[in-house]
Amino acid sequence: MTVNRRDVLKLTGVSMAAGAAGCLGSDDEDGNGNGNGNGGGEDSPPTYAQWLTTDDEGAVGFIYIDWSDLEDSESDDGTQDDELGEEYQNDPMMGLPMAGTIAAGFAIGFGLNSYGLTGVLEATDSEDVASLDSSADATLVANKTVVLPGEIDTDEVADVLTAEPESAFEKQYERSDGIDDYDIYTPADGNSGAIAVGESAIVFASDNEMTDPVAAVKTPIEAAAGEAERATEEVADVEWFLSAAGHGAVAFGGYGDEFEIDLNGDGGTSGGGEFSDVEYPELEGLEGGVSSLSFDGDGGGGAGEFAAVLGDADASALEDSLGSSADERSVDIDDDRVTASATWNAVE
């Protein structure tokens, strides 16, 4: 499966986010401090799990993209087909991560544009976006916050945030709080919003209408520092499914009410794209799970992993649908847990 950074955005139809996220990151080391793009081993959760916490209802939802694992390739020349066949769209092992990328693309695209920090993602395809020395090579969208791990020049980002606005759309921010090694900035005009800036990550609230955006950005920072309980510590099932299937370049998952099956619903995607209207009724009733994709950097193929807590879902329907578009697949259902693996030699 020949897939690169630009292709992931193109395949999911995120035309607006492509202008904001374009060709991203570093090919050497990912934003989670690992060279393999997902962190941890097969028997432990991926490194991005350190940022995940549950909400007041005990739920968590997330989308993860490791841009450094998506290598540049010959498909950057624009010859890649913009559409995937229906069989891929209807396969949840392909569809969930891709549809999740739509949601992540718009969250980071709109969010970074409003902060004037689009250049953090090295939008080399856009002549209107100045690149920055600060660079984020991964994205985690979780419970209405966005985490951008990478190498951040805190002074550079502070200068951008506190500068006088050049348009009515832009806002001026001021440092109003801090946590650990992070400075927290909020709008100088008193409106809602918060962004935390540290040397190893930028964290911002993706919903500026939330009651306490400062608390929202502090929560994943505290979790990563070991100062707050992580979702993997609070819920054994979350630790299990992330360890079993969360290690991929692109991952979509969640537990409880935040594991949205209808990706075009209240917590879902916006802006269109071929995956945005696809629903997976066979996943209804799952208590939680994750689906992830990994891509061969040489363009030779791809692999998917899926793990979920069965709950009230239809086991037979799951067995039929998981990896249905793949060249090879295996599905295992054991009591209340389902796992699946799939490989694609090529996507046409």
GIVENHU-V726709 format. One record per run of one state. SS is the DSSP state (@ for helix, = for strand, . for the rest). FROM is the first residue (numbers start at 1). LEN is the number of residues. If there is no record, write none. Layout:
# GIVENHU-V726709
ss:SS from:FROM len:LEN
ss:SS from:FROM len:LEN
This chain:
# GIVENHU-V726709
ss:. from:1 len:4
ss:@ from:5 len:7
ss:. from:12 len:3
ss:@ from:15 len:7
ss:. from:22 len:25
ss:@ from:47 len:5
ss:. from:52 len:8
ss:= from:60 len:7
ss:@ from:67 len:3
ss:. from:70 len:4
ss:@ from:74 len:4
ss:. from:78 len:8
ss:@ from:86 len:4
ss:. from:90 len:2
ss:@ from:92 len:24
ss:. from:116 len:2
ss:@ from:118 len:4
ss:. from:122 len:13
ss:= from:135 len:2
ss:. from:137 len:1
ss:= from:138 len:5
ss:. from:143 len:2
ss:= from:145 len:7
ss:. from:152 len:2
ss:@ from:154 len:9
ss:. from:163 len:10
ss:= from:173 len:7
ss:. from:180 len:2
ss:= from:182 len:6
ss:. from:188 len:7
ss:= from:195 len:3
ss:. from:198 len:3
ss:= from:201 len:5
ss:. from:206 len:7
ss:@ from:213 len:12
ss:. from:225 len:6
ss:@ from:231 len:4
ss:. from:235 len:1
ss:@ from:236 len:10
ss:. from:246 len:4
ss:= from:250 len:6
ss:@ from:256 len:3
ss:. from:259 len:22
ss:@ from:281 len:3
ss:. from:284 len:4
ss:= from:288 len:8
ss:. from:296 len:6
ss:= from:302 len:8
ss:. from:310 len:5
ss:@ from:315 len:7
ss:. from:322 len:6
ss:= from:328 len:7
ss:. from:335 len:2
ss:= from:337 len:8
ss:. from:345 len:4
